[in-house]
Amino acid sequence: MSGYVGILVSDPGLQNQFTQVELRSLKSHFTSMRRENGKLTLGDLASRISRLKVVGENLSDQETTDFIAALYPNFNDEVDFESFLKVYLKLHAHASSRTGNPAKNSSAFLKAATTTLLHTISESEKASYVAHINNYLAQDGFLNKYLPIDPSSNDLFEIVKDGVLLCKLINVAVPGTIDERAINTKRLLNPWERNENHTLCLNSAKAIGCTVVNIGTQDFIEGRRHLVLGLISQIIKIQLLADLNLKKTPQLVELVDDSKDVEELMSLPPEKILLRWMNFQLNKSSYKKTVTNFSTDVKDAEAYAHLLNVLAPEHSNPSTLAVKDPLQRAKLVLDHADRMGCKRYLTAKDIVDGSPNLNLAFVAHVFQHRNGLSTQTKQISFLETLPDDAQVSREERVFRFWINSLGNSTYIDNVFEDLRNGWILLETLDKVSPGIVNWKVANKPPIKLPFKKVENCNQVVKIGKQLKFSLVNIAGNDIVQGNKKLILAYLWQLMRFNILQLLKNLRSHSHGKEITDVDILRWANTKVSNSGSQSRMDSFKDKSLSDGIFFLELLSAVQPRSVNWSLVTEGVTDEQKKMNATYIISIARKLGCSIFLLPEDIIEVNQKMILTLTASIMYWFLKQPVEEKPAATSDSENGSQLETLSNSTTDDSASESSVE
């Protein structure tokens, strides 16, 4: 079971300075520093703590050493984890004061990377989200006994405690993400079953692009309102912006003039496309300003009045632009929207207060209801000349969501555009291999000079070679130029390194030795064989895997109660294969696997994604406490198996995972 396991710190005052996620990340850094020579002294710490981004960016090595020396004169004293945390907090505060950004506890270390969502959510926003839930889930057979929720109450926070509502809401936002057969929907769930639902929800939320860095299953159980609402807000935003792309709405090509602009439009985040669409429509009116945000630029409601007059002139009211009071104008705008049949989800006060989340939601609803774009525009022919590589698109999606799940400083919307300055790649490398980035020579955004971007990307390539990536003919400038093939090749190797490193760091099993693709393959076959099945996979591109049966047997082997075999199909037809693949992904996420593949990756046997799926199941199983592992697996069997694996030789032919 994937629980919310805390890192024990005996000093409660110190523990309260950090979230559990921050503690886990800092523990990883501390362990990495100590591992280099078996112990960590204050002298060692002074030279190594600069690897932490918040320290290395703002203090020189000498300044760090001098600061620690002033606090602790004996550099030979050994440092335990709590001492490390105390030094970190003091250095964090010192570094922050140097930059003029006073630290608020440790929150700058790992802040949630989301562009429009912050921890403080108003009652108005809560009422809006509740109205959205009441509207979209009203017909759900399980939830209808709880709906409609009273927006003025706190019932929402009680209903989410069993995890069902959030799982269903994710499926409204991105249909098919969760196989609803995997959701525990008994009337009374035990703590284990609730935790499984929350784990399924969090891993599925990550897989559709939500940032859940500082959210754990315990937060739902305890009904922590700002975290629950923050996640709901992200899920709803993803739903509302789902049509803001050329695949779903090819008429958006009307916003640009030529094929070069089409490519630029395709790389924009959906919020930017929505703004561009709004300004495109406003240009048809007498409104002369450019709207650049969903807050201050729309507070007077004038832009809305002009926008709705363009889109639905038959419902216009001359008084809307004549009135002087912004609040009164906002009320007339919402009356206009009502006559158009648009769900409002916000009040006139929300408009004049400049609520960015609710204003974005309002404009997105207007776009969904009536976008005013031509259905027979000639420019759509541009789309036919652009390469339609579904595989590239799927891989880009996987890597984007994986990078966003790590909690970097910036949320990315497109790996080919948003990684070009190298900064997010450096942050990702630092998450995967703590301390490997030299932040002293890194250039922090915004970066205007091209050669500064190249410097960052050169360090990215240098670190890749250090990690033994296959990077023949790849230079930093290739990343700056947005070379898709090379960026995907680098990201695949980084993702693969990450999961292999996670497995290696389970020292009780790997004994600190390298884990290879062959080890993962052998482990999976051994687990399935030991469960009494005849199934096996010859490699990660074994076409027999497309029916999903092997992975269902593997999941059943690592957790016998996880698979309901009455729901499994024979996997013969395409529809049966899809049902099995969707079930596999949801069961794995429900156990606690953080995976980003799609059902198509299993059906088509995409060897890269098959490797990550198998490795994720292996990692989940091996990190479980002995008492929680299935009774069928003895600890001695498990240990001897992994000892054999850790001593096996490297043979990448199992997955042919090196990228040419």
C-alpha positions as CSV (number, residue, x, y, z in Angstrom):
1,M,0.0,0.0,0.0
2,S,1.2,3.5,-0.8
3,G,0.9,5.4,2.5
4,Y,1.8,8.8,3.6
5,V,5.0,7.8,5.4
6,G,6.7,10.6,7.2
7,I,10.4,11.2,7.9
8,L,10.9,11.2,11.6
9,V,12.4,14.3,13.2
10,S,12.5,14.3,16.9
11,D,12.2,18.1,17.3
12,P,8.6,18.9,16.4
13,G,9.4,22.6,16.0
14,L,12.0,21.7,13.4
15,Q,9.6,19.2,11.7
16,N,6.9,21.9,11.4
17,Q,9.3,24.0,9.3
18,F,9.0,21.6,6.4
19,T,6.3,19.7,4.4
20,Q,6.8,15.9,4.1
21,V,7.8,16.3,0.5
22,E,10.5,18.8,1.4
23,L,11.8,16.5,4.1
24,R,12.0,13.6,1.7
25,S,13.9,15.7,-0.8
26,L,16.3,17.1,1.8
27,K,16.8,13.6,3.2
28,S,17.8,12.5,-0.3
29,H,20.3,15.4,-0.6
30,F,21.7,14.6,2.9
31,T,22.1,10.9,2.1
32,S,23.8,11.7,-1.1
33,M,26.3,14.0,0.6
34,R,27.0,11.5,3.4
35,R,27.4,8.5,1.0
36,E,30.6,10.0,-0.6
37,N,32.8,9.0,2.4
38,G,30.5,7.3,4.8
39,K,30.0,10.2,7.1
40,L,29.4,14.0,7.0
41,T,31.2,16.5,9.1
42,L,30.6,20.2,9.3
43,G,33.7,20.8,7.2
44,D,32.3,18.4,4.5
45,L,28.9,20.2,4.7
46,A,30.4,23.6,4.1
47,S,31.7,22.5,0.8
48,R,28.8,20.3,-0.3
49,I,25.7,22.2,0.8
50,S,26.3,24.7,-2.1
51,R,24.9,22.0,-4.3
52,L,21.5,22.9,-3.0
53,K,20.0,25.3,-5.5
54,V,18.8,28.0,-3.0
55,V,22.3,28.1,-1.5
56,G,24.5,27.7,-4.6
57,E,22.6,30.3,-6.6
58,N,23.0,33.1,-3.9
59,L,26.1,32.4,-1.9
60,S,29.7,31.6,-3.0
61,D,31.5,28.6,-1.5
62,Q,33.6,30.9,0.7
63,E,30.5,32.8,2.0
64,T,28.8,29.5,2.8
65,T,31.9,28.3,4.7
66,D,32.3,31.5,6.6
67,F,28.7,31.5,7.6
68,I,28.8,27.9,8.9
69,A,32.1,28.6,10.7
70,A,30.5,31.6,12.5
71,L,27.8,29.3,13.8
72,Y,29.8,26.1,14.5
73,P,33.5,26.6,15.3
74,N,34.4,22.8,15.3
75,F,34.4,21.7,11.7
76,N,35.3,18.1,12.7
77,D,31.9,17.5,14.4
78,E,29.8,14.9,12.5
79,V,26.4,16.1,11.2
80,D,23.2,14.1,11.6
81,F,20.0,14.8,9.6
82,E,18.5,17.2,12.2
83,S,21.7,19.2,12.4
84,F,21.7,19.3,8.6
85,L,18.1,20.7,8.6
86,K,19.1,23.4,11.1
87,V,22.1,24.5,9.0
88,Y,19.9,24.4,5.9
89,L,17.3,26.6,7.5
90,K,19.8,29.2,8.6
91,L,21.6,29.2,5.3
92,H,18.2,29.4,3.5
93,A,17.2,32.5,5.5
94,H,20.7,34.1,5.0
95,A,20.6,33.5,1.2
96,S,17.0,34.8,1.0
97,S,17.9,37.9,2.9
98,R,20.8,38.5,0.5
99,T,18.4,38.5,-2.5
100,G,15.8,40.6,-0.8
101,N,13.2,37.8,-0.6
102,P,12.8,36.9,3.0
103,A,12.2,33.2,3.5
104,K,8.9,32.1,4.8
105,N,9.9,28.9,6.6
106,S,11.4,26.6,3.9
107,S,8.7,27.0,1.2
108,A,11.1,28.4,-1.4
109,F,12.9,25.1,-1.5
110,L,10.0,23.2,-3.1
111,K,7.2,25.4,-4.3
112,A,4.3,24.1,-6.3
113,A,4.9,24.9,-9.9
114,T,1.5,26.0,-11.1
115,T,0.9,29.1,-13.1
116,T,-2.5,30.1,-11.9
117,L,-3.1,28.3,-8.6
118,L,-1.9,29.4,-5.2
119,H,-2.7,28.0,-1.7
120,T,-5.2,30.8,-0.8
121,I,-8.5,30.0,-2.4
122,S,-11.5,32.2,-1.8
123,E,-15.0,31.2,-0.8
124,S,-16.1,32.5,-4.2
125,E,-13.8,30.1,-5.9
126,K,-14.9,27.2,-3.7
127,A,-18.5,28.0,-4.7
128,S,-17.5,28.1,-8.3
129,Y,-15.8,24.7,-8.1
130,V,-18.8,23.2,-6.3
131,A,-21.2,24.5,-9.0
132,H,-18.9,22.9,-11.6
133,I,-18.9,19.5,-9.8
134,N,-22.7,19.7,-9.3
135,N,-23.2,20.3,-13.0
136,Y,-20.8,17.8,-14.5
137,L,-21.2,14.9,-12.0
138,A,-25.0,15.2,-11.4
139,Q,-25.8,12.1,-13.4
140,D,-23.1,9.9,-11.8
141,G,-24.7,6.8,-10.4
142,F,-22.4,6.6,-7.3
143,L,-22.2,10.3,-6.5
144,N,-25.8,11.4,-7.1
145,K,-26.7,10.5,-3.5
146,Y,-24.2,13.2,-2.4
147,L,-25.1,15.8,-5.0
148,P,-25.8,18.7,-5.3
149,I,-23.3,19.9,-2.7
150,D,-24.2,23.0,-0.8
151,P,-21.5,25.6,-1.9
152,S,-22.0,27.6,1.4
153,S,-21.1,24.5,3.5
154,N,-17.9,22.5,3.9
155,D,-19.6,19.3,2.7
156,L,-17.2,19.1,-0.2
157,F,-14.2,18.4,2.1
158,E,-16.1,15.5,3.7
159,I,-17.2,14.0,0.4
160,V,-13.6,14.0,-1.0
161,K,-12.4,11.9,1.9
162,D,-13.2,8.6,0.2
163,G,-11.4,9.6,-3.0
164,V,-14.2,8.7,-5.4
165,L,-15.3,12.3,-6.3
166,L,-11.8,13.4,-7.3
167,C,-11.3,10.3,-9.4
168,K,-14.6,10.9,-11.2
169,L,-13.7,14.6,-11.7
170,I,-10.4,13.6,-13.4
171,N,-12.3,11.5,-15.8
172,V,-14.6,14.4,-16.6
173,A,-11.5,16.6,-17.3
174,V,-9.7,13.9,-19.4
175,P,-12.1,11.1,-20.3
176,G,-10.7,7.6,-19.9
177,T,-7.8,8.5,-17.7
178,I,-9.0,6.3,-14.8
179,D,-10.6,2.9,-15.4
180,E,-13.6,3.3,-13.1
181,R,-13.5,-0.5,-12.4
182,A,-10.4,0.2,-10.4
183,I,-12.1,2.8,-8.1
184,N,-13.2,1.4,-4.7
185,T,-16.9,2.4,-4.5
186,K,-18.4,0.5,-1.6
187,R,-20.6,2.6,0.6
188,L,-18.3,2.2,3.6
189,L,-14.6,2.1,2.7
190,N,-11.9,1.0,5.1
191,P,-8.8,3.1,5.5
192,W,-6.8,0.9,3.1
193,E,-9.4,1.3,0.4
194,R,-9.7,5.1,0.9
195,N,-5.9,5.3,0.7
196,E,-5.9,3.3,-2.6
197,N,-8.5,5.7,-4.1
198,H,-6.4,8.8,-3.0
199,T,-3.2,7.2,-4.4
200,L,-5.0,6.4,-7.7
201,C,-6.3,10.0,-7.8
202,L,-2.9,11.6,-7.2
203,N,-1.0,9.5,-9.7
204,S,-3.7,10.0,-12.3
205,A,-3.7,13.8,-11.6
206,K,0.0,13.8,-12.3
207,A,-0.6,11.9,-15.5
208,I,-3.0,14.6,-16.9
209,G,-0.6,17.5,-16.0
210,C,-1.5,18.5,-12.4
211,T,1.2,19.6,-10.0
212,V,0.9,17.6,-6.8
213,V,4.3,18.0,-5.3
214,N,3.2,19.0,-1.9
215,I,0.0,16.9,-1.7
216,G,-0.2,13.5,-0.1
217,T,-3.1,11.0,0.6
218,Q,-3.2,12.2,4.2
219,D,-4.2,15.7,3.1
220,F,-7.4,14.3,1.6
221,I,-8.1,12.2,4.6
222,E,-7.7,15.2,6.9
223,G,-9.6,17.4,4.5
224,R,-6.9,20.1,4.1
225,R,-9.0,22.6,2.3
226,H,-6.4,24.7,0.4
227,L,-4.7,21.5,-0.9
228,V,-8.0,19.9,-1.9
229,L,-9.3,23.0,-3.6
230,G,-5.9,23.6,-5.3
231,L,-6.1,20.2,-6.9
232,I,-9.7,20.6,-7.9
233,S,-8.9,23.9,-9.4
234,Q,-6.1,22.4,-11.5
235,I,-8.3,19.5,-12.7
236,I,-11.1,21.9,-13.7
237,K,-8.7,24.2,-15.5
238,I,-7.4,21.2,-17.5
239,Q,-11.0,20.4,-18.5
240,L,-11.9,24.0,-19.5
241,L,-8.8,24.4,-21.6
242,A,-8.9,21.0,-23.3
243,D,-10.2,22.4,-26.6
244,L,-7.6,25.2,-26.8
245,N,-5.4,23.3,-29.3
246,L,-5.4,22.8,-33.1
247,K,-6.1,19.1,-32.8
248,K,-9.4,19.7,-31.0
249,T,-10.2,23.0,-32.6
250,P,-8.5,23.3,-36.0
251,Q,-10.5,26.6,-36.6
252,L,-7.9,28.2,-34.3
253,V,-5.6,28.4,-37.3
254,E,-7.7,31.5,-38.2
255,L,-5.7,33.4,-35.6
256,V,-2.5,33.2,-37.6
257,D,-1.4,34.3,-41.1
258,D,1.0,31.6,-42.3
259,S,2.4,28.1,-41.6
260,K,5.3,29.5,-39.5
261,D,2.8,31.2,-37.2
262,V,0.8,27.9,-37.0
263,E,3.8,26.1,-35.5
264,E,4.3,28.9,-33.0
265,L,0.6,28.7,-32.1
266,M,0.9,25.0,-31.6
267,S,3.7,25.5,-29.0
268,L,1.7,28.0,-26.9
269,P,0.2,27.0,-23.6
270,P,-3.6,26.9,-23.7
271,E,-4.0,30.1,-21.6
272,K,-2.0,32.0,-24.1
273,I,-4.1,30.7,-27.0
274,L,-7.2,31.7,-25.1
275,L,-5.8,35.3,-24.7
276,R,-4.9,35.4,-28.4
277,W,-8.4,34.2,-29.4
278,M,-9.9,36.9,-27.1
279,N,-7.8,39.6,-28.6
280,F,-8.6,38.3,-32.1
281,Q,-12.3,38.7,-31.5
282,L,-11.8,42.1,-29.8
283,N,-10.1,43.4,-32.9
284,K,-13.4,43.1,-34.6
285,S,-14.9,45.7,-32.2
286,S,-14.0,49.2,-31.2
287,Y,-12.1,48.0,-28.2
288,K,-8.5,49.2,-28.6
289,K,-6.6,47.7,-25.7
290,T,-4.8,44.4,-25.7
291,V,-5.8,41.9,-23.0
292,T,-2.7,40.3,-21.5
293,N,-4.1,38.6,-18.4
294,F,-7.4,37.4,-16.8
295,S,-7.1,39.7,-13.8
296,T,-6.4,43.5,-14.0
297,D,-7.1,43.8,-17.8
298,V,-10.7,42.6,-17.4
299,K,-11.6,44.1,-14.0
300,D,-13.7,46.9,-15.6
301,A,-15.7,44.4,-17.7
302,E,-15.3,46.5,-20.8
303,A,-13.4,43.8,-22.7
304,Y,-16.1,41.3,-21.8
305,A,-18.8,43.6,-23.0
306,H,-17.1,44.0,-26.4
307,L,-16.3,40.3,-26.7
308,L,-19.8,39.1,-26.1
309,N,-21.2,41.8,-28.5
310,V,-18.9,40.3,-31.2
311,L,-19.8,36.7,-30.5
312,A,-23.6,37.1,-29.8
313,P,-24.8,40.5,-31.0
314,E,-28.4,39.3,-30.9
315,H,-28.2,39.3,-27.1
316,S,-26.4,42.6,-26.7
317,N,-27.7,45.4,-24.4
318,P,-26.6,49.0,-25.2
319,S,-26.6,49.8,-21.5
320,T,-23.6,47.6,-20.9
321,L,-21.1,49.9,-22.4
322,A,-23.0,53.0,-21.3
323,V,-22.9,52.5,-17.6
324,K,-20.0,54.0,-15.6
325,D,-19.9,51.6,-12.6
326,P,-17.7,48.5,-13.4
327,L,-19.8,46.3,-11.0
328,Q,-23.0,47.2,-12.8
329,R,-21.3,46.6,-16.1
330,A,-20.1,43.2,-14.9
331,K,-23.7,42.3,-13.9
332,L,-24.9,43.2,-17.4
333,V,-22.1,41.2,-19.0
334,L,-23.2,38.1,-17.0
335,D,-26.8,38.7,-18.0
336,H,-25.6,38.7,-21.7
337,A,-23.7,35.4,-21.0
338,D,-26.8,33.9,-19.5
339,R,-28.8,34.8,-22.6
340,M,-26.1,33.0,-24.7
341,G,-26.6,29.9,-22.6
342,C,-23.1,30.1,-21.0
343,K,-22.7,28.7,-17.5
344,R,-21.3,31.7,-15.5
345,Y,-19.5,30.1,-12.5
346,L,-18.5,33.6,-11.3
347,T,-20.2,36.7,-9.9
348,A,-19.9,40.3,-11.0
349,K,-17.8,40.9,-7.9
350,D,-15.4,38.2,-9.0
351,I,-14.9,40.1,-12.3
352,V,-14.2,43.5,-10.7
353,D,-12.0,41.8,-8.0
354,G,-9.9,40.4,-10.9
355,S,-10.0,36.8,-9.8
356,P,-7.6,35.1,-12.3
357,N,-8.9,31.6,-11.9
358,L,-12.6,32.4,-12.2
359,N,-12.1,34.9,-15.1
360,L,-10.1,32.4,-17.0
361,A,-12.8,29.8,-16.4
362,F,-15.5,32.3,-17.6
363,V,-13.6,33.1,-20.9
364,A,-12.9,29.3,-21.4
365,H,-16.7,28.6,-21.0
366,V,-17.5,31.3,-23.5
367,F,-15.0,29.8,-26.0
368,Q,-16.4,26.3,-25.6
369,H,-20.0,27.6,-26.1
370,R,-19.4,30.0,-29.0
371,N,-15.8,30.7,-30.3
372,G,-16.9,32.8,-33.3
373,L,-14.3,31.1,-35.6
374,S,-15.1,30.1,-39.2
375,T,-15.9,26.4,-39.8
376,Q,-14.7,26.6,-43.4
377,T,-11.5,28.6,-43.2
378,K,-8.9,28.2,-46.0
379,Q,-6.1,28.4,-43.5
380,I,-6.9,24.9,-42.2
381,S,-5.0,23.6,-45.3
382,F,-1.9,24.7,-43.5
383,L,-2.4,21.9,-41.0
384,E,-2.3,19.3,-43.7
385,T,1.3,20.4,-44.6
386,L,2.5,20.0,-41.0
387,P,4.0,16.7,-39.9
388,D,1.6,14.6,-37.9
389,D,3.8,12.4,-35.8
390,A,1.6,10.8,-33.2
391,Q,4.5,9.0,-31.6
392,V,6.5,12.2,-31.1
393,S,3.4,13.8,-29.6
394,R,2.8,11.0,-27.2
395,E,6.5,10.9,-26.1
396,E,6.5,14.7,-25.6
397,R,3.4,14.4,-23.4
398,V,4.9,11.7,-21.3
399,F,8.1,13.6,-20.7
400,R,6.3,16.9,-20.1
401,F,4.1,15.4,-17.4
402,W,7.0,13.6,-15.8
403,I,9.1,16.7,-15.6
404,N,6.1,18.7,-14.2
405,S,5.6,16.0,-11.6
406,L,9.0,16.7,-10.1
407,G,8.1,20.1,-8.8
408,N,10.5,22.3,-10.7
409,S,10.3,26.1,-10.5
410,T,8.3,26.5,-13.7
411,Y,5.5,24.5,-15.2
412,I,6.2,23.5,-18.8
413,D,3.6,23.3,-21.6
414,N,5.9,22.1,-24.4
415,V,9.2,20.3,-24.0
416,F,10.5,21.5,-27.4
417,E,10.0,25.1,-26.5
418,D,10.1,25.4,-22.7
419,L,13.4,23.5,-22.2
420,R,15.4,25.5,-24.7
421,N,17.2,27.7,-22.2
422,G,18.4,24.7,-20.3
423,W,17.3,25.9,-16.8
424,I,14.4,23.4,-16.3
425,L,16.7,20.6,-17.6
426,L,19.3,21.5,-15.0
427,E,16.6,21.6,-12.3
428,T,15.4,18.1,-13.4
429,L,18.9,16.7,-13.4
430,D,19.4,18.1,-9.9
431,K,16.2,16.3,-8.8
432,V,17.3,13.0,-10.4
433,S,20.9,13.2,-9.2
434,P,21.1,15.7,-6.3
435,G,24.2,17.8,-6.3
436,I,25.3,17.0,-9.9
437,V,24.6,20.5,-11.2
438,N,27.1,23.3,-10.8
439,W,24.7,26.2,-10.0
440,K,27.6,28.6,-9.9
441,V,27.9,28.6,-13.6
442,A,24.2,28.2,-14.4
443,N,22.3,31.2,-15.9
444,K,18.9,31.8,-14.3
445,P,15.9,33.0,-16.4
446,P,14.9,35.3,-17.8
447,I,17.8,34.8,-20.2
448,K,18.1,37.3,-23.1
449,L,21.5,36.5,-24.4
450,P,21.5,33.4,-26.6
451,F,25.0,32.3,-25.5
452,K,23.8,32.1,-21.9
453,K,21.2,29.6,-23.0
454,V,23.9,27.6,-24.8
455,E,26.0,27.6,-21.6
456,N,23.2,26.1,-19.7
457,C,22.5,23.5,-22.4
458,N,26.2,22.7,-22.7
459,Q,26.2,21.8,-19.0
460,V,23.1,19.7,-19.6
461,V,25.0,17.7,-22.3
462,K,28.1,17.5,-20.1
463,I,26.1,16.0,-17.2
464,G,24.4,13.6,-19.6
465,K,27.8,12.3,-20.7
466,Q,28.8,12.1,-17.0
467,L,25.8,9.9,-16.5
468,K,26.8,7.7,-19.5
469,F,24.0,8.8,-21.8
470,S,24.4,8.0,-25.5
471,L,24.9,11.6,-26.8
472,V,26.7,11.2,-30.1
473,N,26.6,14.4,-32.1
474,I,24.5,16.2,-29.5
475,A,25.6,19.7,-28.5
476,G,24.0,22.3,-26.2
477,N,23.0,24.3,-29.2
478,D,20.8,21.5,-30.5
479,I,18.6,21.9,-27.4
480,V,18.6,25.7,-27.7
481,Q,17.4,25.2,-31.3
482,G,14.6,22.9,-30.2
483,N,15.8,19.8,-32.1
484,K,12.9,17.5,-31.4
485,K,14.6,14.2,-32.1
486,L,17.6,15.0,-29.9
487,I,15.6,16.5,-27.1
488,L,13.4,13.3,-26.9
489,A,16.5,11.1,-27.0
490,Y,18.0,13.0,-24.1
491,L,14.8,13.0,-22.0
492,W,14.2,9.3,-22.5
493,Q,17.7,8.5,-21.2
494,L,17.1,10.9,-18.3
495,M,13.8,9.3,-17.4
496,R,15.3,5.8,-17.7
497,F,18.3,6.8,-15.5
498,N,15.9,8.1,-12.9
499,I,14.0,4.9,-12.5
500,L,17.2,2.8,-12.5
501,Q,18.7,5.1,-9.9
502,L,15.6,4.8,-7.7
503,L,16.0,1.0,-7.9
504,K,19.7,1.2,-7.2
505,N,19.0,3.4,-4.1
506,L,17.0,0.6,-2.6
507,R,20.3,-0.5,-1.1
508,S,18.8,-3.4,1.0
509,H,18.0,-5.1,-2.3
510,S,20.5,-3.9,-4.8
511,H,23.5,-3.6,-2.4
512,G,24.2,-0.3,-4.1
513,K,25.1,-1.9,-7.4
514,E,23.8,-0.8,-10.8
515,I,20.4,-2.2,-11.9
516,T,20.1,-2.9,-15.6
517,D,17.2,-3.5,-18.0
518,V,17.9,-7.2,-18.0
519,D,17.5,-7.2,-14.2
520,I,14.1,-5.7,-14.5
521,L,13.1,-8.1,-17.2
522,R,14.3,-11.1,-15.1
523,W,12.6,-9.8,-11.9
524,A,9.2,-9.5,-13.7
525,N,9.5,-13.0,-15.2
526,T,10.5,-14.5,-11.9
527,K,7.6,-12.8,-10.0
528,V,5.1,-14.1,-12.5
529,S,6.6,-17.6,-12.7
530,N,6.7,-17.9,-8.9
531,S,3.0,-17.0,-8.8
532,G,2.3,-20.2,-10.8
533,S,1.7,-18.6,-14.2
534,Q,3.3,-19.8,-17.5
535,S,3.3,-16.2,-18.9
536,R,6.6,-14.5,-19.6
537,M,8.0,-11.7,-21.7
538,D,11.1,-12.2,-23.9
539,S,11.9,-8.5,-24.1
540,F,10.3,-5.1,-23.6
541,K,9.1,-5.2,-27.2
542,D,7.6,-8.7,-27.0
543,K,4.4,-8.4,-29.1
544,S,2.6,-10.9,-27.0
545,L,2.4,-8.2,-24.3
546,S,-0.2,-6.3,-26.2
547,D,-3.1,-8.3,-24.7
548,G,-2.1,-7.1,-21.2
549,I,-2.3,-10.5,-19.5
550,F,1.3,-10.6,-18.5
551,F,1.1,-7.3,-16.6
552,L,-2.1,-8.2,-14.9
553,E,-0.4,-11.4,-13.7
554,L,2.6,-9.3,-12.6
555,L,0.4,-6.9,-10.7
556,S,-1.5,-9.8,-9.1
557,A,1.9,-11.4,-8.1
558,V,3.1,-8.3,-6.3
559,Q,-0.3,-7.6,-4.7
560,P,-2.8,-10.5,-5.0
561,R,-5.8,-8.5,-4.1
562,S,-5.1,-5.8,-6.7
563,V,-6.7,-7.5,-9.8
564,N,-10.3,-8.5,-10.1
565,W,-10.0,-11.2,-12.6
566,S,-13.7,-11.2,-13.4
567,L,-13.1,-7.8,-15.1
568,V,-10.2,-9.0,-17.2
569,T,-10.8,-9.8,-20.9
570,E,-9.1,-12.3,-23.2
571,G,-7.3,-9.5,-24.9
572,V,-8.0,-10.7,-28.4
573,T,-9.9,-7.9,-30.1
574,D,-8.6,-4.3,-30.1
575,E,-11.4,-3.3,-27.7
576,Q,-10.5,-6.1,-25.3
577,K,-6.8,-5.1,-25.4
578,K,-7.8,-1.5,-24.7
579,M,-9.9,-2.5,-21.7
580,N,-7.1,-4.5,-20.2
581,A,-4.5,-1.8,-20.9
582,T,-6.6,0.9,-19.2
583,Y,-7.2,-1.5,-16.2
584,I,-3.4,-2.2,-15.9
585,I,-2.5,1.5,-15.8
586,S,-5.2,2.3,-13.2
587,I,-4.3,-0.7,-11.0
588,A,-0.6,0.3,-11.1
589,R,-1.4,3.9,-10.2
590,K,-3.7,2.7,-7.4
591,L,-0.9,0.7,-5.9
592,G,1.4,3.7,-6.0
593,C,3.2,3.6,-9.3
594,S,3.9,7.0,-10.8
595,I,3.5,6.3,-14.5
596,F,2.7,8.4,-17.5
597,L,2.0,6.0,-20.4
598,L,-1.2,5.6,-22.3
599,P,-3.2,2.4,-23.1
600,E,-1.9,2.7,-26.7
601,D,1.7,2.2,-25.4
602,I,0.8,-1.2,-24.0
603,I,-1.4,-2.2,-27.0
604,E,1.4,-1.2,-29.5
605,V,4.1,-2.5,-27.1
606,N,6.1,0.7,-27.0
607,Q,9.3,-0.7,-25.5
608,K,10.3,2.5,-23.7
609,M,7.0,2.8,-21.9
610,I,6.9,-1.0,-21.3
611,L,10.2,-0.7,-19.5
612,T,9.1,2.2,-17.4
613,L,5.9,0.4,-16.5
614,T,7.7,-2.8,-15.4
615,A,10.4,-0.8,-13.5
616,S,7.8,1.3,-11.7
617,I,5.9,-1.9,-10.5
618,M,9.3,-3.4,-9.4
619,Y,10.2,-0.2,-7.5
620,W,6.8,0.0,-5.8
621,F,7.1,-3.7,-4.7
622,L,10.6,-3.5,-3.4
623,K,10.1,-0.4,-1.3
624,Q,7.2,-1.9,0.6
625,P,7.9,-2.8,4.2
626,V,8.3,-6.6,4.7
627,E,5.1,-6.9,6.7
628,E,3.1,-5.3,3.9
629,K,4.4,-7.6,1.1
630,P,2.1,-10.5,0.0
631,A,2.4,-13.5,2.2
632,A,3.3,-15.6,-0.8
633,T,6.7,-13.8,-1.1
634,S,9.2,-14.6,1.5
635,D,11.9,-12.1,2.4
636,S,14.7,-14.6,1.8
637,E,13.3,-15.3,-1.7
638,N,13.1,-11.6,-2.4
639,G,16.6,-10.8,-1.2
640,S,18.3,-13.7,-3.0
641,Q,16.5,-12.8,-6.2
642,L,17.7,-9.2,-6.1
643,E,21.2,-10.2,-5.1
644,T,21.3,-12.2,-8.3
645,L,20.0,-9.3,-10.2
646,S,22.5,-6.8,-8.9
647,N,25.3,-9.1,-9.9
648,S,24.1,-9.6,-13.5
649,T,25.9,-8.1,-16.4
650,T,24.7,-5.1,-18.4
651,D,22.9,-6.2,-21.5
652,D,20.6,-3.6,-23.0
653,S,19.4,-5.9,-25.7
654,A,16.5,-6.7,-23.5
655,S,15.0,-3.4,-24.3
656,E,17.4,-1.9,-26.9
657,S,16.8,1.2,-24.8
658,S,19.9,3.2,-25.9
659,V,18.8,5.8,-28.4
660,E,20.7,6.1,-31.6
